[in-house]
Amino acid sequence: MKNKTKKIVILGACTLLLCGCGKEIPTLSDGSQAVVSFNEGTESISANQLYEKMKENYSLNAILTLMDTEILEKKYPDDLEDAREQAKSTIDSLIDTYGENQVIAMYGSTESGEETLYLSNLRNKAILDYGKSLVNEDEINSYYEKNIYGDVTVDHILITTGVTEDTSDEDKTKLEEEAKNKVNTIISELDKAEDKLARFKELAAEYSEDEATKNNGGSLGAINTGTLSSSYDEILEAARKLNDGEYSKEIITTSLGYHVIFRESSSEKPSLEDKKDEITETLANEKLSDDQTLQVTALDELRKEYGMTINDTDIADKYSAYITNQIASIKAQSSSN
């Protein structure tokens, strides 16, 4: 066992024990020196004893924290300030929501919480970068062809049913039928109109139950994937099937109610070069979500890339078992879902 590994763990412990007390942390020349002394007749506690006890109970977490902090701060020197600011912001938000005492109960102290989240932010960045490294050009090109579109400028008219949890089945059917009839009336009015866009805007003001857009001709603006909440996904899908200047001839149903839409205009599809980074990140997140063992592998591979060698065989065995168990646990959980 090399002294270097021992010193890292011991000094980490001394920092935890003494940094808040205003005392100087002792420099230990060897493991037999006393860390704690008593009156004559009572055995001192040596650095070796402290190390062995820490190794038994805390070593793996301490080693992972020290290793990953060292590696990640070297790998991402330009991201450290953002990682710390995000950590502090998260702790401040938790304090606002749950109170400082609850945050202290979670992390031991607000400072410890910030350090934990700081390292977590850096780890997440490394995991995402690993996921990106698994994305190939064919996947990027395929995603671009199938999923990237130009913006479409869309207006809509929303008709709600008024159905609630307490509505009887009979009344639900009646209310839904009335709402659909109103939508069909709007479509019929558009069919007869010469200036269909102008008429659509008039009908939006008259019928739409979307208070945010009805007095603006039902305008949703220029939209694309992710512009609006998922409640509007069906509207966006329907709009992409229309040509500029066309309106929907069939009822569009969403969680909000029933809709008629008008596609005013559209823009050209952005270039692959402009969307490549976004697509790569999207595909990386999909891979990491589909196979969560990659999150464990990502950090393990990064540590090996930086030449990680755990010289203490007990801790090395703990680390190996930790990686194996983490992966096995994730696979077992995935199988049960």
Buried (B, 14 or more C-beta within 10 A) or exposed (E): EEEEBBBBBBBBBBEBBEEEEEEEEEEBEEBEEBBEEEEEEEEEBBBBBBBBEBBEEBBBEBBBBBBBBEBBBEBBEEBBEEBBEBBBEBBEEBBEEEEEEEBBEBBEEBEBBBBBBBBBBBBBBBBBBBBBEBBEEEBBEEBBEEEBBEBBBBBBBBBBBEBEEEBEEEEBEBBBEEBBEBBBBBBEBBEEBEEBBEBBBBBBBEBBBBEEBBEBBBBBBBBBBEEBEEEBEBBBEBBBEBEEEBBBEEBBEBEBBBBBBBBBEBEEBBEBEEBBEEBBBBBBBBBBEEBBBBBBBBBBEBBEEEEBEBEBEBBBEBBEEBBEEBBEEBEEEEEEE
